[in-house]
Amino acid sequence: MTSTRLRALEAAVGLVGTEGMRALTHGRVDAAAGLPPGSTSNHYRTRAALLAGVIEWITDQDRSDAGLPEIANGEQLRDALVRMIEVQSGPLAARTRARYALFLEADEDASLPLRAGREALATWLGDILHRIGGEAAAAHTALLMATCDGLLLHRITVDPQAPVRAIVETAVAAALRAE
């Protein structure tokens, strides 16, 4: 990825994560990235193309940042989810806010690729639950994802210091003891 394109994407995510979707314009991205006017539009001709590029970049970064080891038991799953929530609501909170804003935008435009990243996460988590807890545990993938999403949203909007470990531990335990 060219440094101009990377700078534009990082700036776009920062703008959306701090100022909302209305801030996502080619000109604002150029200014935020310290790029000459027109640089962003050289890579993303339309707002829809810019949105798709931002979504793809966020998804790629989330996968890259996860760096998760093979998960073989409930404790490792709990620890991985706790780390993800703490990072996404801490140092990567602007990216998380941008992702949520993009989800709302994607609801209006089904062509945006955001749901594919979400489905990949659900598949990853469902496979882990199946491997360590069987079919009954895998059936609770949505429960565990909703719990983590709710906690993440709570931390980035209401209480950045809300405890994570006890809530995730309870949710993982509930999924694994499911019948």
C-alpha positions as CSV (number, residue, x, y, z in Angstrom):
1,M,0.0,0.0,0.0
2,T,1.4,3.4,-0.9
3,S,2.2,5.8,1.9
4,T,-0.3,8.3,0.5
5,R,-3.1,5.8,0.4
6,L,-2.2,4.6,3.9
7,R,-2.1,8.1,5.3
8,A,-5.4,8.9,3.7
9,L,-7.0,5.7,5.2
10,E,-5.6,6.4,8.7
11,A,-6.8,10.0,8.5
12,A,-10.2,8.9,7.3
13,V,-10.6,6.4,10.2
14,G,-9.5,9.1,12.6
15,L,-12.0,11.6,11.2
16,V,-14.9,9.1,11.3
17,G,-13.9,7.9,14.8
18,T,-13.7,11.3,16.3
19,E,-16.1,13.5,14.3
20,G,-18.6,11.1,12.7
21,M,-19.5,10.1,9.1
22,R,-20.2,13.7,8.0
23,A,-16.5,14.4,8.4
24,L,-15.6,11.9,5.7
25,T,-14.9,13.9,2.7
26,H,-12.0,13.8,0.3
27,G,-10.9,17.3,1.2
28,R,-11.1,16.7,5.0
29,V,-9.2,13.5,4.6
30,D,-6.5,15.2,2.6
31,A,-6.2,18.0,5.2
32,A,-6.2,15.6,8.2
33,A,-3.5,13.4,6.5
34,G,-1.4,16.4,5.5
35,L,-1.7,15.5,1.8
36,P,-2.0,17.8,-1.2
37,P,-5.6,18.5,-2.2
38,G,-6.9,15.8,-4.5
39,S,-4.6,13.0,-3.1
40,T,-7.4,11.0,-1.6
41,S,-9.6,11.2,-4.6
42,N,-6.7,9.8,-6.7
43,H,-7.1,6.6,-4.8
44,Y,-10.8,6.7,-4.1
45,R,-12.8,8.5,-6.8
46,T,-16.1,8.5,-5.0
47,R,-17.3,8.7,-1.4
48,A,-18.6,5.1,-1.8
49,A,-15.1,4.0,-2.9
50,L,-13.6,5.8,0.1
51,L,-16.1,4.2,2.4
52,A,-15.3,0.7,1.0
53,G,-11.6,1.4,1.3
54,V,-11.9,2.5,4.9
55,I,-14.0,-0.6,5.8
56,E,-11.5,-2.9,4.1
57,W,-8.6,-1.2,5.9
58,I,-10.4,-1.4,9.3
59,T,-11.1,-5.1,8.8
60,D,-7.5,-5.8,7.7
61,Q,-6.1,-3.9,10.7
62,D,-8.4,-5.7,13.1
63,R,-7.3,-9.1,11.8
64,S,-3.7,-8.0,11.9
65,D,-3.9,-6.6,15.4
66,A,-5.6,-9.6,16.8
67,G,-2.6,-11.8,16.4
68,L,-4.4,-14.5,18.4
69,P,-2.7,-17.7,19.3
70,E,-4.5,-21.0,18.8
71,I,-7.2,-21.1,21.5
72,A,-7.6,-24.5,23.1
73,N,-9.7,-23.8,26.2
74,G,-12.2,-21.4,27.9
75,E,-9.5,-19.5,29.8
76,Q,-7.5,-18.7,26.6
77,L,-10.7,-17.6,24.9
78,R,-11.6,-15.4,27.8
79,D,-8.1,-13.9,27.8
80,A,-8.2,-13.2,24.0
81,L,-11.6,-11.6,24.2
82,V,-10.6,-9.4,27.2
83,R,-7.5,-8.3,25.3
84,M,-9.5,-7.5,22.2
85,I,-12.1,-5.4,24.1
86,E,-9.4,-3.6,26.2
87,V,-7.4,-2.6,23.1
88,Q,-10.4,-1.7,21.0
89,S,-11.9,0.5,23.8
90,G,-8.5,1.9,24.7
91,P,-5.7,2.7,22.2
92,L,-7.9,1.8,19.2
93,A,-11.1,3.5,20.5
94,A,-11.3,5.9,17.5
95,R,-11.1,2.9,15.1
96,T,-13.9,1.2,17.1
97,R,-16.0,4.3,16.9
98,A,-15.4,4.5,13.2
99,R,-16.4,0.9,12.8
100,Y,-19.7,1.5,14.6
101,A,-20.4,4.6,12.5
102,L,-19.7,2.6,9.4
103,F,-22.0,-0.2,10.5
104,L,-24.8,2.4,10.6
105,E,-23.8,3.7,7.2
106,A,-23.6,0.1,5.9
107,D,-27.2,-0.5,7.0
108,E,-28.2,2.0,4.4
109,D,-25.8,0.6,1.7
110,A,-25.7,-3.1,1.5
111,S,-22.9,-3.0,-1.1
112,L,-20.4,-1.9,1.6
113,P,-18.2,-4.9,2.7
114,L,-18.5,-4.4,6.4
115,R,-20.7,-7.4,7.1
116,A,-18.1,-9.8,5.6
117,G,-15.7,-8.9,8.4
118,R,-18.4,-9.4,10.9
119,E,-19.3,-12.8,9.5
120,A,-15.6,-13.8,9.5
121,L,-15.4,-12.9,13.2
122,A,-18.6,-14.9,14.0
123,T,-17.2,-17.9,12.1
124,W,-13.9,-17.7,14.0
125,L,-15.6,-17.5,17.3
126,G,-18.1,-20.2,16.5
127,D,-15.4,-22.6,15.4
128,I,-13.5,-22.0,18.6
129,L,-16.6,-22.6,20.7
130,H,-17.4,-25.7,18.8
131,R,-13.8,-27.0,19.2
132,I,-13.6,-26.5,22.9
133,G,-17.3,-26.9,23.9
134,G,-19.1,-28.8,21.2
135,E,-22.2,-28.0,19.2
136,A,-24.2,-26.6,22.1
137,A,-21.4,-24.1,22.9
138,A,-21.2,-23.1,19.2
139,A,-24.9,-22.4,19.2
140,H,-24.2,-19.6,21.7
141,T,-21.8,-17.6,19.4
142,A,-24.3,-14.8,19.0
143,L,-24.7,-14.6,22.8
144,L,-21.0,-14.2,23.3
145,M,-20.6,-11.7,20.4
146,A,-23.5,-9.6,21.7
147,T,-22.0,-9.6,25.2
148,C,-18.6,-8.4,23.9
149,D,-20.2,-5.9,21.6
150,G,-22.3,-4.5,24.3
151,L,-19.4,-4.2,26.7
152,L,-17.2,-2.6,24.0
153,L,-19.9,-0.1,23.1
154,H,-20.4,0.7,26.8
155,R,-16.7,1.3,27.3
156,I,-16.4,3.7,24.3
157,T,-19.5,5.7,25.0
158,V,-20.3,5.6,28.8
159,D,-17.6,4.2,31.0
160,P,-14.1,3.7,29.6
161,Q,-13.0,2.0,32.8
162,A,-15.9,-0.5,33.0
163,P,-14.6,-3.9,34.1
164,V,-14.1,-6.4,31.3
165,R,-12.7,-9.6,32.7
166,A,-15.6,-10.6,35.0
167,I,-18.2,-10.0,32.3
168,V,-16.3,-11.8,29.6
169,E,-15.6,-14.7,32.0
170,T,-19.3,-15.1,32.8
171,A,-20.3,-15.0,29.1
172,V,-17.6,-17.5,28.1
173,A,-18.6,-19.8,30.9
174,A,-22.3,-19.6,30.0
175,A,-21.6,-20.4,26.4
176,L,-19.4,-23.4,27.3
177,R,-21.8,-24.9,29.8
178,A,-24.7,-24.5,27.4
179,E,-26.8,-27.6,26.8
